[in-house]
């Protein structure tokens, strides 16, 4: 039961990340790369996106 809940949470976080990437002001090519990263490697992709993606403190520099 807990495993299924974790999977649902991960899918919801992936969906949230994809929507945020689509709404960002990045170029289309970068959006596609971010979406592929988040979808193909969900946990690691979301961590990298949160740290380095559009709107992150690193991206603002």
Protein Blocks (a to p, Z undefined) as FASTA:
>chain_A
ZZmmmmmmmmmmmmmmmmmmmmpmbdfklmmmmmmmmmmmmmlmmmmmmmmmghiaklmZ
Z
